[in-house]
Amino acid sequence: MILYTIMPYEHIYPEDAQASNMELISWNGIPLFAEREDNRYKVVRILSTDPAHYLNQQVAPGQFISL
């Protein structure tokens, strides 16, 4: 079956909310999805509309940050 849609994959096939340990956080005004690991967070996704936030290497996906 092929789906021709502009909807993101996550909206068509949502994950179980309890299986995911991602949290919506704000780091220096940048909204992020991050996974908590001990006392720090691992950046999963940037949710900003500002293109400059995507160029910031400190919040690139896979980086660890602390709040």
Order of alpha helices (4+ residues) and beta strands (2+ residues): alpha-beta-beta-beta-alpha-beta
